Amino acid sequence: MKRKMLTVLRNDEDGSLYCQDGKMRTLAPLGTHGFCMKIWRKPGFARRAAEKYGLRNYTLTHFYPEKGESINQLGEVVAAT
């Protein structure tokens, strides 16, 4: 069975996260509103968004919800306890 990997885009220069409305925010909660962080199912789409936004230094953070991992509003992966 293939695991589902989710990806988040983070700007390394200021630590901001890409949100659903196309803006970069330092604190971005999870949810469906425009100010919430964007989560991609495929990392290629996150890479395209980074190129389109003009980011030079960025990090794609991957996490696996099926393993119990989650992500907080700072874009850090939190393991299940």
N, C-alpha and C positions, 0 to 999 in steps of 0.2 A: 504494500500500500504506500502510495506516495504521500509524503507529508506536505502540508500546506505552509509555505513560507510567506510571511508578510514583510513588507519593506517600508521604511520611513526615510525621508530625505532630510539631512541636517547640513547646514552651512557651517563649515569649520572656522570661518573667520570671526563670527559673533555668536555661534551656538544656537542660532534660530532654526526653527522647523518649518517646513513647507506645509501650508494649510490648504483646505479645500477651496478657498476663494482665491488662491494664487498668491497670497501674501506670505511673508516670512515672519514668524512670531517666536519670541523666546520662551514663552509658556503657552503651550497649545494642548488643551484637553482633548480627550477622545469623545466622539459623538458624531452627529449628522449635521450640525450647524456649520456655517461658512468659516467661523473662527476656529474650528477644530482641525487637528492635524490630519493630513491626507495619508492614507495607508494604501499601498499598492499590493496587488497579488503577484505581480511580476516585476522584477527589478529593472527591466528594460524601460518601462514607462517612467520610473523614477529617474533614471539616467537621462531620458529625453527631457523631462521637466527641468532638470538641473542645467542642461544645455540651453534650453529655451529661456530660462531665467537668467542665464549668463554667469552661473556660479563657476569659479575657478577651483576652489578648494571645498569639496563636499564629501560627506560620508553617507553611505547607504547602510542603514542599520536593519539587520534581518532578525526576525524572531519567529518562533514556532508556537502558536497557541495550543496545538495538540500535545505538546510536551509540558504544558502548564506555564509557559513563559508569557509574560505580558509586557507592556511598555507604559512608562509613566509620562507625565506631561512635559518632562525635560528631554524625552527621547531616549531614555536609558532602559535597557532590557532588565526586567525584574524576573528572577527565577521563582518557581513555585516553592513554597516552604513546606 
